[in-house]
Amino acid sequence: MKRTHYMFLFLFILVLTTIGIWIAKIVRGDLPYVDEWTRPFVDTFPDTFIYTFFRLVTNLGSEPFMYPFTAVMAILIWWLYKHWLPALIFAGGTFFSHQVNKLIKTLVNRDRPSILIEANAEGHSFPSGHAMITLVCYGMIAYFISKKIASKRVALWFQVSISILIFLIGISRYFINVHYLTDIVAGFVFGFICFIGMILIYEWIEKRRTRSKV
């Protein structure tokens, strides 16, 4: 195993350990230090352009938008690949991450810093569904569509743009004060795990399909 692989594994374990410590504190009813340090900052955003901007951006990760969006993108991916498997992995992965998110939220049982029904901010707080599910959904869109883009430069710019959008949607929940910062970080981490898992499953199935055709 290369040194970079060891470094990635070490960082991954470190991040999971940190999230585990956060969960332990949350379950005990305590506020992780990260949230203590960042809470006063949130109070400076209401009635500002920043709040208005993120209030609009957050809608791109809300359920009323995500359900039809996922259906349309699944059809588009099916059409691009002329096969049902990529579309199934995309739609199924998005749905699976949603169910995992709800399960973790139920187990951790953390209250939100505030409720905002019109921003789809009800129920439990940890981890952020906008961060987690959006990373899986938009991440797979970037993966599948960029593979069909002939220009590597255009594909790279597409991936970078989607990555920025994923970050903005996730962090919007902090700026509009419906999630703690640890909720969002954990959402990104769990979403990344689900995303990598779905991509590995897809590539494994594709290899088996390719071998069966030979």
Summary of the structure (lengths in Angstrom):
residues: 214
radius of gyration: 18.4
end to end distance: 30.8
largest distance: 62.2
contacts: 660
relative contact order: 0.14
helix: 79%
strand: 1%
